[in-house]
Amino acid sequence: MKQRTWSLVILIAVLVISGCSSSPTADPLSSNKKITLTLWYWNRSIDDQLLQKAKEQFPNIHLVTQKIGGDFKSKLKTTMAAKSGEPDIVALNDWIMELFPSQDRFYDLYEFGAAEVKDQYLDWKWQQGVTPDGQMIGFPMDTGPTALFYREDLFKEAGLPTDPEEVHKQMSTWDDYRKAGLTLKEAFNGKVFMYDNIENVYNEIISQSDKKYFTPEGDFIGDSNETIREAWDMSVAFHKDGLIANADHWTPEWNAGVNKGKIASFVGAVWMKQPLQEAAPDTAGKWRVTRAPGGDGNVGGSFMAIPKSSEHPKEAFEVIKWLQNPENQLTMFKTTNLFPSTPSAYDSATIREGEPFFGGQATGEVFAESARNVQISFFGERYPAVHGVMTRWLNNIANLDPATAFDEAMQRVERELKR
């Protein structure tokens, strides 16, 4: 009887020890157990075919990709506030800085070895995903380097240079560009405009600066930063000189303006190539691109992050790192026109391919040079709110006294910052 009792005790002990040794947290990439990762993105932010290849690249991961429509940012913020249903991987647009105060809700990608691949990416782009405290919450995706889009035929008719290098040489500053606009206005009796809208002048000048509205310490410098005032004054000058078509992006007026020859040029990010081609099919072959007046800037571009709610952050990072490696970024440039943040891609034959819509010009070379020269700058989480106040005020400049409008806008910004 005693022998049977001891045998039973030993059997139970073996079963308990055996059960404890089968850890459910074992590394799934080194086992046969498949884990599930959910990825949120918006249309054309990641190439769908590449996502399918990612599922093949990681056989031990069940990658569930969800293309979120509508207001992506609001959807993400609402989900984060509810602390339920967050994805394992999420794409973030250039509003990433709004999430810096919530950095504790995201994993620090440096913990998973992100620094080991830092030299593969543009430094200024990399820094945009790092909080003032040094936590990396956003991994680089695409970029939005800017350049001057212009109608070669309209410039020629106005007596302006038409070769991209000559255009940049003669219009290297915003004031030179404004003077060229006056020449074009006179040549067409005011029926053709040099620029599309006043807000875009302001945006593009600010994008070229190494300082915006805030310091990394959080101090507001918008009222003392000379670039902010210069951007404002130049925007007002374009308006007063009658050089602006008052056609906002993503409107029928803008589409008609670029297609019917009412808008002769504008400074825009590389991703503006697609809407331009879709809006102005009748002008194919007539557009050219050159370096922007005033310097190189960036508008837009995206990142990938891992919310703290993910139970598999290491595996999530491996997926991100693979999706956004130099080879795959070049693939997405080919398929989705997402401009790489990996400068090694800029020497590829794909970047140097001529484009029929732009008269055979290889515009990728222009945007690559721009991307290489964008300055590192700090935005701050309140950048969107302050910038929104300034651009709304500027868009109403026709109803304001230009002599006092800037100071009044700054007063409104001060009230915004006290909220």
Secondary structure as GFF3:
##gff-version 3
##sequence-region A 1 419
A	DSSP	alpha_helix	2	21	.	.	.	ID=ss1
A	DSSP	three_ten_helix	28	30	.	.	.	ID=ss2
A	DSSP	beta_strand	35	41	.	.	.	ID=ss3
A	DSSP	alpha_helix	48	57	.	.	.	ID=ss4
A	DSSP	beta_strand	61	67	.	.	.	ID=ss5
A	DSSP	alpha_helix	72	82	.	.	.	ID=ss6
A	DSSP	beta_strand	89	92	.	.	.	ID=ss7
A	DSSP	three_ten_helix	94	105	.	.	.	ID=ss8
A	DSSP	three_ten_helix	109	112	.	.	.	ID=ss9
A	DSSP	three_ten_helix	114	120	.	.	.	ID=ss10
A	DSSP	alpha_helix	123	128	.	.	.	ID=ss11
A	DSSP	beta_strand	139	151	.	.	.	ID=ss12
A	DSSP	alpha_helix	152	157	.	.	.	ID=ss13
A	DSSP	alpha_helix	164	170	.	.	.	ID=ss14
A	DSSP	alpha_helix	174	187	.	.	.	ID=ss15
A	DSSP	alpha_helix	198	207	.	.	.	ID=ss16
A	DSSP	alpha_helix	226	240	.	.	.	ID=ss17
A	DSSP	alpha_helix	252	259	.	.	.	ID=ss18
A	DSSP	beta_strand	265	269	.	.	.	ID=ss19
A	DSSP	three_ten_helix	270	272	.	.	.	ID=ss20
A	DSSP	alpha_helix	273	279	.	.	.	ID=ss21
A	DSSP	three_ten_helix	281	283	.	.	.	ID=ss22
A	DSSP	beta_strand	287	290	.	.	.	ID=ss23
A	DSSP	beta_strand	298	305	.	.	.	ID=ss24
A	DSSP	alpha_helix	313	323	.	.	.	ID=ss25
A	DSSP	alpha_helix	326	336	.	.	.	ID=ss26
A	DSSP	three_ten_helix	343	347	.	.	.	ID=ss27
A	DSSP	three_ten_helix	356	358	.	.	.	ID=ss28
A	DSSP	alpha_helix	363	372	.	.	.	ID=ss29
A	DSSP	alpha_helix	383	395	.	.	.	ID=ss30
A	DSSP	three_ten_helix	397	399	.	.	.	ID=ss31
A	DSSP	alpha_helix	402	417	.	.	.	ID=ss32
###
